[in-house]
Amino acid sequence: MRSIGTKGKMVPKGLIPDKAVKRFNAEVRRRLALGSTSESTSTKIIGLNRLVRGWCEYYRCTSSPAKVFSRIGTELFWEMAHWLGRKYNLGMPATMQRFRKGNTFGTSMTTLVRPTEYKAKRFVATTWHNPYTEPEKVKSEKERIKYESLPAYSRIWDGDEDRPGWRDLREEVILLKGTTCSNCGTTLHPSEVEVDHIKRPTRFKDPTEANSMDNLQILCTPCHRAKTKAAPKVLSRVR
């Protein structure tokens, strides 16, 4: 597409395809489907943030992306609102009061990225090699750029957890018990905290009882590794 640019001259302009917008919205709906409410809220937000950042970084070099970013941002906002309502069995006013942070949603440690945070970026053309003298190098470079820049949804982590709900439980433990290792007393950054079961989950008849606050503690990585290594030795002595 060509139109008059800011300097009054005819210039080529690239627009975000409608097909790409539909694919993005479909991917958001897939990740926030009815069957995904068992996943942690923080994990789901982190997965969506990766999707939004990749998509917006790819299309921010197009002409006037703000309108499209605003449109998909509205879709993302309400899809997330309904997902939170289903997960916690809340009405919309209660959901807004509990999770809304300005124009987005979040928990104590994670916040959903809004597409409108990304502004238009001027595209800088890449200088290509002479296609007649270095055809193989040109081909490999084009393939590399196409693979790294294209928002292929199959390569983006979608926020699924091996243990559903664990990240939400981890945040709750940190809020209640702080970030100090209960073994050596080291003060940790929240990202360094490892939540450990005091008694192994296999020792409980009801597995959900293992995740009670009385059975969870804060450990640093060295203490957690030492405890894990010592566990088989203790069990062998008991046997």
GROMACS elastic network, one bead per residue, 0.5 to 0.9 nm:
[ bonds ]
;  ai    aj funct       b0    kb
    1    11     6  0.85032   500
    1    12     6  0.56719   500
    1    13     6  0.53912   500
    1    14     6  0.66004   500
    1    15     6  0.80810   500
    2     5     6  0.88677   500
    2    10     6  0.63461   500
    2    11     6  0.54589   500
    2    13     6  0.56214   500
    2    14     6  0.85752   500
    3     9     6  0.79701   500
    3    10     6  0.52293   500
    3    11     6  0.57254   500
    3    12     6  0.65545   500
    3    13     6  0.69821   500
    4     7     6  0.77818   500
    4     8     6  0.55700   500
    4     9     6  0.52025   500
    4    11     6  0.60768   500
    4    12     6  0.86132   500
    5     8     6  0.53839   500
    5     9     6  0.55346   500
    5    10     6  0.60420   500
    5    11     6  0.58374   500
    5    12     6  0.85039   500
    5    13     6  0.86542   500
    6     9     6  0.74921   500
    7    10     6  0.87483   500
    8    11     6  0.89739   500
   13    62     6  0.71645   500
   13    63     6  0.58227   500
   14    17     6  0.89884   500
   14    61     6  0.82298   500
   14    62     6  0.50325   500
   14    63     6  0.55540   500
   15    59     6  0.85242   500
   15    62     6  0.55283   500
   15    63     6  0.56896   500
   15    64     6  0.77386   500
   15    65     6  0.76104   500
   16    19     6  0.84876   500
   16    20     6  0.69826   500
   16    21     6  0.75393   500
   16    59     6  0.67046   500
   16    62     6  0.66520   500
   16    63     6  0.80535   500
   16    65     6  0.71997   500
   16    68     6  0.76574   500
   17    20     6  0.52983   500
   17    21     6  0.67187   500
   17    22     6  0.89280   500
   18    21     6  0.51233   500
   18    22     6  0.62849   500
   18    23     6  0.86562   500
   19    22     6  0.51479   500
   19    23     6  0.61967   500
   19    24     6  0.86711   500
   20    23     6  0.50723   500
   20    24     6  0.61969   500
   20    25     6  0.87222   500
   21    24     6  0.51229   500
   21    25     6  0.62683   500
   21    26     6  0.85580   500
   21    68     6  0.79153   500
   21    72     6  0.73651   500
   22    25     6  0.52085   500
   22    26     6  0.60471   500
   22    27     6  0.85613   500
   23    26     6  0.50527   500
   23    27     6  0.61263   500
   23    28     6  0.86863   500
   24    27     6  0.51248   500
   24    28     6  0.63256   500
   24    29     6  0.87488   500
   24    51     6  0.86269   500
   24    52     6  0.88035   500
   24    55     6  0.80514   500
   24    72     6  0.80486   500
   24   153     6  0.88626   500
   25    28     6  0.51005   500
   25    29     6  0.62573   500
   25    30     6  0.86177   500
   25    72     6  0.69772   500
   25    75     6  0.72335   500
   25    76     6  0.76067   500
   26    29     6  0.51183   500
   26    30     6  0.61424   500
   26    31     6  0.87197   500
   27    30     6  0.50112   500
   27    31     6  0.62653   500
   27    32     6  0.86440   500
   27    51     6  0.89250   500
   27   153     6  0.78165   500
   28    31     6  0.52480   500
   28    32     6  0.62301   500
   28    33     6  0.85626   500
   28    48     6  0.75292   500
   28    51     6  0.86120   500
   28    75     6  0.87543   500
   28    76     6  0.69409   500
   28    79     6  0.77146   500
   28    80     6  0.89025   500
   29    32     6  0.50895   500
   29    33     6  0.58690   500
   29    76     6  0.85463   500
   29    79     6  0.69706   500
   30    33     6  0.52129   500
   30    34     6  0.89214   500
   30    36     6  0.89389   500
   31    36     6  0.70828   500
   31    44     6  0.80194   500
   31    47     6  0.87640   500
   31    48     6  0.80637   500
   31   158     6  0.66308   500
   31   159     6  0.78762   500
   31   160     6  0.88962   500
   32    35     6  0.80786   500
   32    36     6  0.61549   500
   32    37     6  0.76748   500
   32    44     6  0.82202   500
   32    79     6  0.70588   500
   32    80     6  0.71267   500
   32    82     6  0.88295   500
   32    83     6  0.61254   500
   33    36     6  0.56109   500
   33    37     6  0.76989   500
   33    83     6  0.76391   500
   34    37     6  0.63404   500
   34    83     6  0.76443   500
   34    86     6  0.78778   500
   34    87     6  0.88466   500
   35    38     6  0.73093   500
   36    39     6  0.58088   500
   36    44     6  0.88643   500
   36    83     6  0.86386   500
   36    87     6  0.86836   500
   36   160     6  0.83348   500
   37    40     6  0.77440   500
   37    41     6  0.83579   500
   37    83     6  0.70619   500
   37    84     6  0.79815   500
   37    86     6  0.71425   500
   37    87     6  0.50219   500
   37    88     6  0.86280   500
   38    41     6  0.88833   500
   38    87     6  0.73165   500
   38   164     6  0.58285   500
   38   165     6  0.63069   500
   39    42     6  0.86563   500
   39    43     6  0.70793   500
   39    44     6  0.68069   500
   39    87     6  0.89575   500
   39   159     6  0.79629   500
   39   160     6  0.67358   500
   39   161     6  0.65195   500
   39   163     6  0.82770   500
   39   165     6  0.51293   500
   39   166     6  0.81821   500
   39   167     6  0.86315   500
   39   168     6  0.87375   500
   40    43     6  0.52192   500
   40    44     6  0.62140   500
   40    45     6  0.86727   500
   40   159     6  0.86604   500
   40   160     6  0.86848   500
   40   161     6  0.77825   500
   40   164     6  0.62994   500
   40   166     6  0.65511   500
   40   167     6  0.56873   500
   40   168     6  0.52529   500
   40   169     6  0.82685   500
   41    44     6  0.51574   500
   41    45     6  0.62017   500
   41    46     6  0.86918   500
   41    84     6  0.78759   500
   41    87     6  0.87984   500
   41   106     6  0.83377   500
   41   107     6  0.76910   500
   41   110     6  0.89435   500
   41   165     6  0.78458   500
   41   167     6  0.78433   500
   41   168     6  0.65303   500
   42    45     6  0.51170   500
   42    46     6  0.61971   500
   42    47     6  0.86919   500
   42   106     6  0.76997   500
   42   107     6  0.67312   500
   42   109     6  0.76576   500
   42   110     6  0.59727   500
   42   111     6  0.81531   500
   42   159     6  0.88679   500
   42   167     6  0.64841   500
   42   168     6  0.64291   500
   42   171     6  0.87297   500
   43    46     6  0.51460   500
   43    47     6  0.62775   500
   43    48     6  0.86877   500
   43   110     6  0.87747   500
   43   158     6  0.89096   500
   43   159     6  0.53487   500
   43   160     6  0.73157   500
   43   161     6  0.73947   500
   43   165     6  0.85355   500
   43   166     6  0.89718   500
   43   167     6  0.64894   500
   43   168     6  0.80407   500
   44    47     6  0.52129   500
   44    48     6  0.62629   500
   44    49     6  0.86325   500
   44   158     6  0.74276   500
   44   160     6  0.73039   500
   44   161     6  0.89460   500
   45    48     6  0.50852   500
   45    49     6  0.60405   500
   45    50     6  0.87362   500
   45    80     6  0.88931   500
   45   105     6  0.87591   500
   45   106     6  0.76344   500
   45   110     6  0.70502   500
   45   111     6  0.69254   500
   45   112     6  0.55777   500
   45   113     6  0.83188   500
   45   159     6  0.75078   500
   46    49     6  0.50561   500
   46    50     6  0.64619   500
   46    51     6  0.88666   500
   46   110     6  0.73072   500
   46   111     6  0.81538   500
   46   112     6  0.74818   500
   46   113     6  0.89895   500
   46   158     6  0.85012   500
   46   159     6  0.66548   500
   47    50     6  0.53621   500
   47    51     6  0.65930   500
   47    52     6  0.89377   500
   47   156     6  0.79232   500
   47   157     6  0.59390   500
   47   160     6  0.80460   500
   48    51     6  0.50421   500
   48    52     6  0.61791   500
   48    53     6  0.85658   500
   48   112     6  0.73988   500
   48   113     6  0.80042   500
   48   157     6  0.86985   500
   48   158     6  0.68524   500
   48   159     6  0.72625   500
   49    52     6  0.51140   500
   49    53     6  0.59877   500
   49    54     6  0.84676   500
   49   111     6  0.85321   500
   49   112     6  0.61838   500
   49   113     6  0.55442   500
   49   114     6  0.84053   500
   50    53     6  0.52737   500
   50    54     6  0.61199   500
   50    55     6  0.85342   500
   50   113     6  0.89077   500
   50   156     6  0.70946   500
   50   157     6  0.75784   500
   50   158     6  0.82892   500
   51    54     6  0.53886   500
   51    55     6  0.61378   500
   51    56     6  0.85517   500
   51   151     6  0.80810   500
   51   153     6  0.76573   500
   51   156     6  0.66874   500
   51   157     6  0.81692   500
   51   158     6  0.78719   500
   52    55     6  0.52314   500
   52    56     6  0.59337   500
   52    57     6  0.83171   500
   52   113     6  0.70515   500
   52   114     6  0.76205   500
   52   115     6  0.64329   500
   53    56     6  0.53424   500
   53    57     6  0.59043   500
   53    58     6  0.84643   500
   53   113     6  0.77919   500
   53   115     6  0.76931   500
   53   118     6  0.84919   500
   54    57     6  0.53370   500
   54    58     6  0.62386   500
   54    59     6  0.88418   500
   54   149     6  0.81580   500
   54   150     6  0.84669   500
   54   151     6  0.60973   500
   54   156     6  0.87452   500
   55    58     6  0.52849   500
   55    59     6  0.63792   500
   55    60     6  0.85122   500
   55   115     6  0.88663   500
   55   150     6  0.83124   500
   55   151     6  0.57833   500
   56    59     6  0.51979   500
   56    60     6  0.56047   500
   56    65     6  0.88226   500
   56    69     6  0.76232   500
   56   115     6  0.65265   500
   56   116     6  0.89517   500
   56   118     6  0.66313   500
   56   119     6  0.89045   500
   57    60     6  0.54285   500
   57    61     6  0.77554   500
   57   118     6  0.75491   500
   57   121     6  0.88874   500
   57   149     6  0.86258   500
   58    61     6  0.69751   500
   58    62     6  0.86545   500
   58   149     6  0.63085   500
   58   150     6  0.69507   500
   58   151     6  0.71429   500
   59    62     6  0.56064   500
   59    63     6  0.89223   500
   59    65     6  0.71426   500
   59   120     6  0.85573   500
   59   121     6  0.89970   500
   60    63     6  0.79513   500
   60    64     6  0.82735   500
   60    65     6  0.59964   500
   60    66     6  0.83750   500
   60    69     6  0.89509   500
   60   118     6  0.70308   500
   60   119     6  0.65543   500
   60   121     6  0.55971   500
   60   122     6  0.82879   500
   60   123     6  0.87958   500
   61    64     6  0.86669   500
   61    65     6  0.78660   500
   61   119     6  0.89992   500
   61   120     6  0.59831   500
   61   122     6  0.56481   500
   61   123     6  0.52343   500
   61   124     6  0.88360   500
   62    65     6  0.60792   500
   62   120     6  0.72437   500
   62   121     6  0.77001   500
   62   122     6  0.80542   500
   62   123     6  0.77046   500
   63    66     6  0.88494   500
   63   120     6  0.75040   500
   63   121     6  0.88839   500
   63   122     6  0.88322   500
   64    67     6  0.69236   500
   64    68     6  0.82471   500
   64   120     6  0.66514   500
   65    68     6  0.54716   500
   65    69     6  0.61113   500
   65    70     6  0.86189   500
   65   118     6  0.89813   500
   65   119     6  0.77255   500
   65   120     6  0.62709   500
   66    69     6  0.50450   500
   66    70     6  0.60306   500
   66    71     6  0.85879   500
   66   115     6  0.86492   500
   66   116     6  0.67009   500
   66   118     6  0.80866   500
   66   119     6  0.69086   500
   66   120     6  0.71404   500
   67    70     6  0.51539   500
   67    71     6  0.62684   500
   67    72     6  0.88510   500
   67   116     6  0.88019   500
   68    71     6  0.50093   500
   68    72     6  0.62540   500
   68    73     6  0.83252   500
   68   115     6  0.89815   500
   68   116     6  0.89989   500
   69    72     6  0.53603   500
   69    73     6  0.58646   500
   69    74     6  0.86290   500
   69   114     6  0.84717   500
   69   115     6  0.52183   500
   69   116     6  0.54976   500
   69   117     6  0.87609   500
   69   118     6  0.80289   500
   70    74     6  0.62924   500
   70    75     6  0.88062   500
   70   114     6  0.86142   500
   70   115     6  0.67769   500
   70   116     6  0.56651   500
   71    74     6  0.53485   500
   71    75     6  0.65683   500
   71    76     6  0.88029   500
   71   115     6  0.89843   500
   72    76     6  0.60673   500
   72    77     6  0.85144   500
   72   115     6  0.73109   500
   73    76     6  0.50331   500
   73    77     6  0.60378   500
   73    78     6  0.87757   500
   73   114     6  0.59206   500
   73   115     6  0.54641   500
   73   116     6  0.67630   500
   74    77     6  0.50734   500
   74    78     6  0.64402   500
   74    79     6  0.86194   500
   74   114     6  0.89066   500
   75    78     6  0.55672   500
   75    79     6  0.61582   500
   75    80     6  0.86090   500
   76    79     6  0.51863   500
   76    80     6  0.60837   500
   76    81     6  0.85468   500
   76   114     6  0.82034   500
   76   115     6  0.89381   500
   77    80     6  0.53431   500
   77    81     6  0.62230   500
   77    82     6  0.88684   500
   77   103     6  0.81600   500
   77   104     6  0.65759   500
   77   105     6  0.78113   500
   77   112     6  0.89262   500
   77   114     6  0.81797   500
   78    82     6  0.61750   500
   78    83     6  0.84745   500
   79    82     6  0.53512   500
   79    83     6  0.61976   500
   79    84     6  0.87464   500
   80    83     6  0.50196   500
   80    84     6  0.61824   500
   80    85     6  0.85700   500
   80   105     6  0.77925   500
   81    84     6  0.52899   500
   81    85     6  0.62434   500
   81    86     6  0.87772   500
   81    92     6  0.73838   500
   81    95     6  0.69472   500
   81    96     6  0.75456   500
   81    99     6  0.86579   500
   81   100     6  0.87239   500
   81   105     6  0.78912   500
   82    86     6  0.62058   500
   82    87     6  0.85948   500
   82    91     6  0.89618   500
   82    92     6  0.75974   500
   82    95     6  0.85437   500
   83    86     6  0.51956   500
   83    87     6  0.61266   500
   83    88     6  0.87082   500
   84    87     6  0.50568   500
   84    88     6  0.61305   500
   84    89     6  0.79580   500
   84    90     6  0.77108   500
   84    95     6  0.67568   500
   84    99     6  0.82908   500
   85    88     6  0.55380   500
   85    89     6  0.53777   500
   85    91     6  0.60445   500
   85    92     6  0.65191   500
   85    94     6  0.83270   500
   85    95     6  0.58939   500
   86    89     6  0.50452   500
   86    90     6  0.67992   500
   86    91     6  0.86304   500
   87    90     6  0.79083   500
   88    95     6  0.83854   500
   90    93     6  0.81093   500
   90    94     6  0.59339   500
   90    95     6  0.58942   500
   91    94     6  0.54311   500
   91    95     6  0.61279   500
   91    96     6  0.87259   500
   92    96     6  0.61628   500
   92    97     6  0.86178   500
   93    96     6  0.52031   500
   93    97     6  0.62172   500
   93    98     6  0.86900   500
   94    97     6  0.50851   500
   94    98     6  0.61123   500
   94    99     6  0.85420   500
   95    98     6  0.52749   500
   95    99     6  0.59434   500
   95   100     6  0.73868   500
   96    99     6  0.55767   500
   96   101     6  0.85068   500
   96   105     6  0.81895   500
   97   100     6  0.60748   500
   97   101     6  0.89220   500
   98   101     6  0.89250   500
   98   107     6  0.89547   500
   99   104     6  0.84562   500
   99   105     6  0.53422   500
   99   106     6  0.56326   500
   99   107     6  0.65272   500
  100   103     6  0.71974   500
  100   104     6  0.58274   500
  100   106     6  0.65074   500
  100   107     6  0.87977   500
  101   104     6  0.52633   500
  101   105     6  0.51668   500
  101   106     6  0.63350   500
  101   107     6  0.87779   500
  101   111     6  0.79273   500
  102   105     6  0.76347   500
  103   114     6  0.79808   500
  104   111     6  0.74049   500
  104   112     6  0.61100   500
  104   113     6  0.73773   500
  104   114     6  0.67961   500
  105   110     6  0.87868   500
  105   111     6  0.60082   500
  105   112     6  0.56015   500
  105   113     6  0.85830   500
  106   109     6  0.75902   500
  106   110     6  0.54931   500
  106   112     6  0.57804   500
  107   110     6  0.52775   500
  107   111     6  0.63509   500
  107   112     6  0.89678   500
  107   171     6  0.89773   500
  108   111     6  0.81216   500
  108   171     6  0.78184   500
  108   175     6  0.87795   500
  109   171     6  0.75960   500
  109   190     6  0.89490   500
  113   116     6  0.86674   500
  113   117     6  0.75336   500
  114   117     6  0.57208   500
  114   118     6  0.81336   500
  115   118     6  0.58704   500
  115   119     6  0.88941   500
  116   119     6  0.71200   500
  118   121     6  0.87473   500
  128   131     6  0.78908   500
  128   138     6  0.69844   500
  128   141     6  0.89848   500
  129   132     6  0.86514   500
  129   133     6  0.80009   500
  129   134     6  0.65754   500
  129   135     6  0.81775   500
  129   137     6  0.78000   500
  129   138     6  0.62591   500
  130   133     6  0.55652   500
  130   134     6  0.59954   500
  130   135     6  0.75424   500
  130   138     6  0.80043   500
  131   134     6  0.55434   500
  131   136     6  0.85301   500
  131   137     6  0.86852   500
  131   138     6  0.66087   500
  131   139     6  0.88610   500
  132   135     6  0.60132   500
  133   136     6  0.89971   500
  134   137     6  0.55545   500
  134   138     6  0.63868   500
  134   139     6  0.88022   500
  135   138     6  0.52085   500
  135   139     6  0.61600   500
  135   140     6  0.87510   500
  136   139     6  0.51158   500
  136   140     6  0.62208   500
  136   141     6  0.85610   500
  137   140     6  0.52879   500
  137   141     6  0.60916   500
  137   142     6  0.86032   500
  138   141     6  0.51807   500
  138   142     6  0.61657   500
  138   143     6  0.86447   500
  139   142     6  0.52584   500
  139   143     6  0.62537   500
  139   144     6  0.86895   500
  140   143     6  0.51271   500
  140   144     6  0.61511   500
  140   145     6  0.87286   500
  141   144     6  0.51070   500
  141   145     6  0.62494   500
  141   146     6  0.85450   500
  142   145     6  0.52661   500
  142   146     6  0.60376   500
  142   147     6  0.85675   500
  143   146     6  0.51221   500
  143   147     6  0.61264   500
  143   148     6  0.86260   500
  144   147     6  0.52772   500
  144   148     6  0.61516   500
  144   149     6  0.85111   500
  145   148     6  0.52504   500
  145   149     6  0.58611   500
  145   150     6  0.80768   500
  146   149     6  0.55569   500
  146   150     6  0.57321   500
  147   150     6  0.57371   500
  147   151     6  0.84602   500
  147   152     6  0.81541   500
  148   151     6  0.80399   500
  148   152     6  0.89481   500
  149   152     6  0.86318   500
  151   154     6  0.88156   500
  151   155     6  0.82113   500
  151   156     6  0.81855   500
  152   155     6  0.57250   500
  152   156     6  0.70683   500
  153   156     6  0.52337   500
  153   157     6  0.82068   500
  153   158     6  0.84831   500
  154   157     6  0.78839   500
  154   158     6  0.88009   500
  157   160     6  0.76234   500
  160   163     6  0.88304   500
  160   164     6  0.77957   500
  161   164     6  0.52689   500
  161   165     6  0.76691   500
  161   166     6  0.78661   500
  161   167     6  0.85673   500
  162   166     6  0.86278   500
  163   166     6  0.57162   500
  163   167     6  0.86021   500
  164   167     6  0.80201   500
  165   168     6  0.55592   500
  165   169     6  0.64315   500
  165   170     6  0.88229   500
  166   169     6  0.50346   500
  166   170     6  0.60814   500
  166   171     6  0.87365   500
  167   171     6  0.62813   500
  167   172     6  0.86439   500
  168   171     6  0.52301   500
  168   172     6  0.63362   500
  168   173     6  0.87985   500
  169   172     6  0.50607   500
  169   173     6  0.62614   500
  169   174     6  0.87432   500
  169   211     6  0.81579   500
  170   173     6  0.51653   500
  170   174     6  0.63174   500
  170   175     6  0.87220   500
  170   193     6  0.89415   500
  170   194     6  0.83981   500
  170   195     6  0.64973   500
  171   174     6  0.51536   500
  171   175     6  0.62088   500
  171   176     6  0.86988   500
  171   190     6  0.88890   500
  172   175     6  0.51549   500
  172   176     6  0.62490   500
  172   177     6  0.85132   500
  173   176     6  0.52072   500
  173   177     6  0.57602   500
  173   178     6  0.75482   500
  173   195     6  0.76368   500
  173   213     6  0.70758   500
  173   216     6  0.75009   500
  173   217     6  0.77686   500
  173   218     6  0.79343   500
  174   177     6  0.52874   500
  174   179     6  0.60897   500
  174   190     6  0.74874   500
  174   193     6  0.80263   500
  174   195     6  0.84090   500
  174   218     6  0.76681   500
  175   178     6  0.57499   500
  175   179     6  0.84130   500
  176   213     6  0.88522   500
  177   180     6  0.79280   500
  177   217     6  0.77785   500
  177   218     6  0.73602   500
  178   181     6  0.88010   500
  178   187     6  0.88828   500
  178   190     6  0.86317   500
  178   218     6  0.78608   500
  179   182     6  0.89719   500
  179   186     6  0.84256   500
  179   187     6  0.59421   500
  179   188     6  0.53082   500
  179   189     6  0.67100   500
  179   190     6  0.62335   500
  179   192     6  0.85973   500
  179   193     6  0.64040   500
  179   218     6  0.67497   500
  179   219     6  0.84515   500
  180   183     6  0.87282   500
  180   184     6  0.84464   500
  180   185     6  0.56740   500
  180   186     6  0.55097   500
  180   188     6  0.58768   500
  180   189     6  0.88858   500
  180   193     6  0.82457   500
  180   218     6  0.66220   500
  180   219     6  0.74521   500
  180   220     6  0.81110   500
  181   184     6  0.57852   500
  181   186     6  0.52467   500
  181   187     6  0.64591   500
  181   188     6  0.72724   500
  181   193     6  0.79698   500
  181   194     6  0.87922   500
  181   217     6  0.81192   500
  181   218     6  0.52024   500
  181   220     6  0.55274   500
  181   223     6  0.82278   500
  182   185     6  0.57486   500
  182   186     6  0.81316   500
  182   217     6  0.67242   500
  182   218     6  0.57009   500
  182   219     6  0.59526   500
  182   220     6  0.84584   500
  183   186     6  0.82554   500
  183   218     6  0.82832   500
  183   219     6  0.66671   500
  183   220     6  0.82550   500
  183   223     6  0.68815   500
  184   219     6  0.82686   500
  184   220     6  0.81895   500
  184   223     6  0.75252   500
  185   219     6  0.88905   500
  185   220     6  0.89946   500
  186   219     6  0.87572   500
  186   220     6  0.73969   500
  187   220     6  0.86868   500
  188   191     6  0.79789   500
  188   192     6  0.59543   500
  188   193     6  0.62716   500
  188   220     6  0.72590   500
  189   192     6  0.52709   500
  189   193     6  0.66803   500
  190   193     6  0.53454   500
  190   194     6  0.88678   500
  191   194     6  0.84369   500
  192   220     6  0.69513   500
  192   221     6  0.75255   500
  193   218     6  0.65397   500
  193   219     6  0.63893   500
  193   220     6  0.59386   500
  193   221     6  0.76344   500
  194   217     6  0.84008   500
  194   218     6  0.59980   500
  194   219     6  0.53000   500
  194   220     6  0.59634   500
  194   221     6  0.66014   500
  194   224     6  0.73340   500
  195   216     6  0.65380   500
  195   217     6  0.57528   500
  195   218     6  0.50360   500
  195   219     6  0.62419   500
  195   220     6  0.86675   500
  195   224     6  0.86947   500
  196   199     6  0.88349   500
  196   215     6  0.82830   500
  196   216     6  0.56023   500
  196   217     6  0.53474   500
  196   218     6  0.63569   500
  196   219     6  0.66419   500
  196   224     6  0.72692   500
  197   200     6  0.59405   500
  197   201     6  0.72692   500
  197   210     6  0.70531   500
  197   211     6  0.74807   500
  197   215     6  0.56608   500
  197   217     6  0.65311   500
  198   201     6  0.89630   500
  198   210     6  0.86633   500
  198   214     6  0.84135   500
  198   215     6  0.51814   500
  198   216     6  0.58328   500
  198   217     6  0.66273   500
  199   202     6  0.83664   500
  199   203     6  0.69316   500
  199   204     6  0.84692   500
  199   210     6  0.73143   500
  199   215     6  0.64152   500
  199   216     6  0.84133   500
  200   203     6  0.56632   500
  200   204     6  0.77467   500
  200   210     6  0.73187   500
  200   215     6  0.89490   500
  201   204     6  0.56800   500
  201   205     6  0.86585   500
  201   206     6  0.86472   500
  201   207     6  0.59842   500
  201   208     6  0.83636   500
  201   209     6  0.80429   500
  201   210     6  0.51103   500
  201   211     6  0.80703   500
  202   205     6  0.76033   500
  202   206     6  0.89991   500
  202   207     6  0.72734   500
  202   210     6  0.84207   500
  203   206     6  0.89134   500
  203   207     6  0.84647   500
  203   210     6  0.83312   500
  204   207     6  0.57501   500
  204   208     6  0.83257   500
  204   209     6  0.67681   500
  204   210     6  0.65072   500
  205   208     6  0.88846   500
  205   209     6  0.81759   500
  206   209     6  0.57015   500
  206   210     6  0.76553   500
  207   210     6  0.55952   500
  207   211     6  0.77143   500
  208   211     6  0.56574   500
  208   212     6  0.74573   500
  209   212     6  0.54904   500
  209   215     6  0.82443   500
  210   213     6  0.86124   500
  210   214     6  0.87644   500
  210   215     6  0.61598   500
  210   216     6  0.79699   500
  211   214     6  0.82293   500
  211   215     6  0.64508   500
  211   216     6  0.66782   500
  212   215     6  0.55053   500
  212   216     6  0.66967   500
  213   216     6  0.52403   500
  213   217     6  0.79246   500
  214   217     6  0.79965   500
  219   222     6  0.82042   500
  219   223     6  0.61058   500
  219   224     6  0.57827   500
  220   223     6  0.55040   500
  220   224     6  0.60769   500
  220   225     6  0.86563   500
  221   224     6  0.50650   500
  221   225     6  0.60922   500
  221   226     6  0.85666   500
  222   225     6  0.51862   500
  222   226     6  0.61376   500
  222   227     6  0.86351   500
  223   226     6  0.50509   500
  223   227     6  0.61241   500
  223   228     6  0.85741   500
  224   227     6  0.51647   500
  224   228     6  0.61863   500
  224   229     6  0.86831   500
  225   228     6  0.50571   500
  225   229     6  0.61624   500
  225   230     6  0.85627   500
  226   229     6  0.51958   500
  226   230     6  0.61362   500
  226   231     6  0.86932   500
  227   230     6  0.51215   500
  227   231     6  0.61994   500
  228   231     6  0.53199   500
  228   232     6  0.76891   500
  229   232     6  0.65375   500
  229   233     6  0.75679   500
  230   233     6  0.53531   500
  230   234     6  0.63343   500
  230   235     6  0.87950   500
  231   234     6  0.52422   500
  231   235     6  0.62541   500
  231   236     6  0.86805   500
  232   235     6  0.50823   500
  232   236     6  0.60946   500
  232   237     6  0.87215   500
  233   236     6  0.51364   500
  233   237     6  0.63967   500
  233   238     6  0.88348   500
  234   237     6  0.52486   500
  234   238     6  0.64368   500
  234   239     6  0.88509   500
  235   238     6  0.51145   500
  235   239     6  0.63238   500
  236   239     6  0.51605   500
